C-alpha cells in the first residue's frame, strides 16, 4: 500500500515527507508523493488528500463485554452480577452471542477513536474470551485478550496457552485474592500475566512475592488499578512492571509523577465505562498533577512501550520498521508543546484506519462487519430476552 498527499504527524511533530510505503504490514519507506508514485506505481494507492496521518493509539485497559453488560441485568446495575452472569454462560450459546456483539461494538468504537491496539480483560469463562477474541479478529484489531482465572478453571491454560489468533494473543488475568496461589503454581515464564487490582495497599505484597519467587514477573507483566504500598512499588520498579491507570474509574494518576520517577512504565486505558481514548485523556488531565503534554506522552510513548514489551511489536511511530498501524483524520492538530496536543481535541474526526497495513475503516465505514446487521442482531437478542 502507498499513502500519498498526507500530513504526517509523529508525536506532535509535523514530518516534512508526505508519502508512506507499506509492505507486509510494515512501514518500509517515507518520502515524497510524486517520487513514490513513480517508484511504486503498481501498488494500491490511498490518497490522503492533505488530511493528517497519525500513528494508531493503544488502549491499555478495555472490557469488550462491558458495552452491553447492562442488558444482562435489571435497571439496578451491579458489575458483580454481570461477572457472575458471564461465568454461567458456559453452555448458553445465545448469551455468548451477546458477548460477541458487545465486543464488536467496543471494537468499532475503539477504531473510530483511532485505537488500533487493545488490551482486553475478560471475566467469566474461557468461552467468553473466545467470543471477544473472535470479534476483535473480525475487525482486524491488534492486542491481547486476558482471561480471568480462578482456582477451578485450568482448562483455559491447556487450550489457549501461547495461542495466537490473527493479530491477537491470549493472556492470563488474576487478582490478589486468596485463591491465586493454585493459579500461579500452574503458570510459567512464557505466560502473559495481568493482575487486575482493586485492593487496598499492602494486600498485593504477598502476591508479588509469590510471583517473584516463581520468576513470573517480567517487563511483559501488567498491573491494572489498585493502591500500592512502597514495598510493592519498589518491586515493580525493579522488575520494570507496566502499571495501567483507568482515569474513568480510578485515580491512580493522582500519584503518576512519583510512579514515573520510580521507573515504572505508567500506561493508560479508558476502562469499561467508555472506550473513547480522547474522553479518557481529558478525564486523566482532571485527575492528575501532570500537564497535558505529559499525559500525552504517557498515551503515545508509554502505551506503545507496553505493546513492544508484551507483543514484541514496534507500534506508535510513523517510521521505517514500525508496524503500519495508522489513522487518518480530517482535523489538523493544534500543536503547542507547552499546553495542547491532538489527543484532546473534541472535534477529532477519524476517517480511515489501517492496522498491519490493511484498511479496517474506510471513509468512516467499518470494513470487517456490516454495522446495520450487528445492531439488528442485538435488537433480536434483546427481544428474545
FENVENSUL-V834435 format. One record per helix or strand of 2 or more residues. SS is the DSSP state (H for helix, E for strand). FROM is the first residue (numbers start at 1). LEN is the number of residues. If there is no record, write none. Layout:
BEGIN
SS	FROM	LEN
SS	FROM	LEN
END
This chain:
BEGIN
E	2	3
E	7	4
E	13	2
E	19	5
E	26	6
H	33	7
E	45	3
E	52	4
E	57	6
H	64	9
H	79	13
H	93	20
E	115	8
H	126	14
E	142	7
H	155	6
E	164	2
E	168	7
H	180	5
E	193	4
H	205	9
E	222	3
H	230	9
E	242	5
H	252	10
E	265	5
H	277	11
H	292	20
E	326	4
H	342	3
E	350	6
E	358	5
E	365	2
H	371	14
END
